[in-house]
Amino acid sequence: MAHGAFIEPNQALESLANPAEAMGIQIHSGFRAAKHAQHLKGHNRIFDEIVARLSKLDLPYEDQCSTEYYFDLVRTLRDFNGEFDRLVEVGVFMGGSSSVFAGCIAPFDIDLDMVDISADYLQFAYERVRRMYPESTGRIRLFHGDLPSYVRTVMLEEPVRTIVHHDGAHDFNQVVRDMAALSFVREQLVAIIAQDTHLRGTVHHMNFVDMAMYAVFGLDLNYAPIGKRYPEMDSRTAPNKYQGNYFMPEVPEGFVLPMAVNEFHYPHPDLSIDDFLPAPMLQLVANG
């Protein structure tokens, strides 16, 4: 399957009771954020509707963000309502944030582009939101590729007011590459939302999303914290049994960067977007 291009939804998944199993997607913890949303009920009608639809969804999946994080996503988009036209979700996993964003399409009159290097995760996340919000699928596109490829292929060609949600690779180098790529479309950016700013793990994974944000935007980074902060003695502040990941205590789960009060300190103006493309995309560019 071509890298760096829009793909069509896989209609063969529509009749399957367990699309994840059919695509070999493994469910580890089975955590479902909607089951832990009772304390947030009544605080936001859009979030309440999303939770209601999630509660009716008969589909095996798992979420990897806290319920509070998903709630804060809705609140954040509400705060920027009227200032942006497109939401770009980078890294979809099994559609946890996708489900929230799909529930915001109609209320905020926005389009949603879902971006992932895994076609399987893209297809699963889309199928999840299709079952929840079939009326909004006409405003959703699937881009198979990474963020720099999306910037070059789509954002440079379709300049619209955009919010980017980043929950893709958490590796320091890749997050720097992704954020740097956005510098070439800075005029379009209303805000950047970064997830897992509290994440650490083994040195093999180099999970330093927060440090990558500082590397690109400088030490005077201006952000609003969102999501959950875990206390010192919480079990999730110790390495888990899956990848050895853990959360730093008392550190916010996510950052919201309003671009009106932030600026890019990297990359150098002499660099181009092509300097940040992966090898397959560079070959496509070279071939015209």
N, C-alpha and C positions, 0 to 999 in steps of 0.2 A: 504494500500500500504506500502511495506517495507521501513523502514527508513534506510538510509545509503547505498544506492545501485544505480546503473545506471538503468534508465528506458527508455523505447522506446517511440518515439513520438506518439502522438495520431492521427492516420490518419483520424479519423472521423472529425477532425477540418478543414481538407483541403478544404472541399466544403462549409463551412459556411461563410456567409458574415459578421457575427458578433460573432466570437468565445468568446469574453469577455462576452457578454450577455448570451450565452449558458452555461458558467461556473460560472455565478453569480459574475463576477469581475466588481466592480463599477468604473466608470470613473468620477472623481471629476472635476478638472479644465479643462480637455481637451487640455492642453498645448501641442503644437507640436513644437519641437525645429527647425525642418527643415524650418518652416515658418519665422524664425528669423535669417536665415543664410546668407542673402544677403551681409552683410558687410564683411563676411569671404570668399566670393567667389573669386577664383583665387589665394588663398594663399597656398592651398594644393590640389593636383589633386585627391588624395584618398578620402579626405573629400568631395570634390565636387561631386565625383561619388556616395558616400553614400547619400548625400543630394538629388541628382537627382533621385536615386531609392526610397528614402523615399517620395519624392514629387509625385511619381506615385503610391504609395501604397494606395489601397482602403481598408482601415481597420480601424475601430474605436479603438482608443488607446489614451494614454496620456504619456508624458515624465515628469520626475521629476528632471532632471538636466538642467542646462543652455546650450544654444547652444555653448557658449564659452567652457564649460566643455567638451562637446563631441568633439569639435575641438582639444582641448588640449590632449585628449586621443589619437587621431591619431598621433599628433605631438610627444607625449611621446613614443608610440610604434615605431615610425620611429627612434627616437633617440637611442632606444635599438635594432634596427633591426640587426639581425645576432647574437645577444647575448642570445636569448631565443627561445625555440621550442614550448612551450605550454603557453597559456593564460588561467587562471582560473578566471571565473567571479562568485563572491559570492554575491548572491542577485540580481535577474534579474528584478523584478517587471514586467512591461509590455514590456520589451525588448528595452528600450532606448539605454543603453550602448551595449546591445547584438547586435543591428543593426550596431553600429559602429564597434564592434569587428569582426562581420561576414564580414564586408567590408575590413578588414585587413588580413583575412586569406590567400588569394591568393597573395597579394602584398608582404607580409612578410614571406610566407611559414610557417605558424604556425597552430597548432591545438587549438580548443576552447572547454573547459569543462565549462558548465553552472551548477551552484550549487545553490539550493534553498530548503528551508524546505517546500515550497508550491509546490505541484505537478501541481496545476492549473496555477500558474505563470510561472513555467518552460515550460509547454505545450504551453501557450499563446506566450511567448517570442520566443520559437522555431518556432512556426507557423509564427510569424512575420518575422523572419529572413529567414525562408524557402521560403516565398513568395518573398523576396528581393534577396536572394542569393541561389537559388536551386542548383547551381553548387558546393557549398561549404558544403552542409549538411553532406557529408561523413566524414568531419573533425570535426564534432560537436558531443559532447556527453552530456547527461542530467543526472546529479547526484541529486537524491532526498535525501536531508539531510543537515546537517550543516557542517561548515568548519572543525572542529576537526574530524568528522567522515570521511570526504573526505581525510584529511591528513592521517589518519590511514589506510583507505581502499585502497586509490589510490596512494598518493604521496610516502608513504613508500615502496610501491610495484613497482612503476614505476618512478624511479628517472630520471627526465629530467629537463633541464633548464627552469625555470618557472617564469612568472610574475603573481601576484595575484592582482585582482581588487576587493576591498571590498566595497560593498554597501548593506550589509545585515542588520542585526539588528544594531540599532544605540545606544542601551542601553550600558552604560559604562561596566557593568559586562560581557556582551556577547562579546563586542569588545575585551576586555582584554582576554577572553577565546579563541577567534578566533586567535588573534595575538600570544598568548602564544603557541597555537598548532603549529603554523608555525615554532617555534624554533626547533622542532624535525626534520625539513627538511631544516634547514637553508642553507645547502650546495647547495641545488637546487635553492634557491631563487635569482633571479636577481634583482627584485624590488617588492615593494608593493605599490599599489595605493589605497588611502583611500578617499572615497567620503563623503560629508556632514560634513566636519571638522568645518564648520561654524554654524552647526545646534544646536538650543536649543528648549526647549518646556516646558511642564508641568513636575513637579517632578515625576509624574507617569511614564513617558517614559524614564527619565534619559538619554537624548540625549547628550552624551559627547564623541563623537568619537575622537576629538583631545586630550582630556585629557587621554583617554584610550591608545592612541599611546604613549604619554609621559610616562604613567605608565609602559609600556612594554619595550620601547626603551630608556628611560632615558630623562633627561631634556636637554641633548645635542643632541637632535634629529636633524638629517640632512635631510632636505626635500626641494623639489622644489614645490612652490605653483602652482596650476592649477585651471582653471575655473574662475568664476566671483567673484568680491568683490562688495558688495552692499553698497551704500552710506548711511549715517546716517538717512536721511529723506525718504529713499525708503520704500514703504508700506510693503515690504516683511521682514522688520526688526521688524514688529509688529506681535503678534500672529495671525495665520490665523483662519478661521471659521471652519476648518475641525478637526484638532487635537490640535490646539493651538500652533503649531510649528512656529518658526521664525528663521531668520538668523541674526547672529551678524554682525554689520556693519564693513566694511573694513577688514574682515577676509576672507582668501581664501576658496573657495568651496572644494578644495581637496588638498591632500598631495601626492607627489611622493617620496618614500623612496628608493634610490638606496642602495642595501644591502652591497655594497662594502664599504660604509662609515657609516654604522649603525651596532649596535650590540644589542642583546637581554640582557636586564637587569632583565628580568623575563621570565620564571619561574626558580626556583632553579634546579640545575642539578640532584638532587635526585628525582624530580618528573618525571612522565612518561606521555606519550600521553593519557593513559587510565584515568588519573586524570582529563582530560578535556572533556571527552566524555559525551553526554547526557545519561540519564538512559536507554532508549531503546537500544542504541548502546552498552552500557555496558553489558546488558543482552545477546545480540547476541555474544559478545566476550566471556562471561562466558560459553555460550553454545557451544563454538567452531565453 
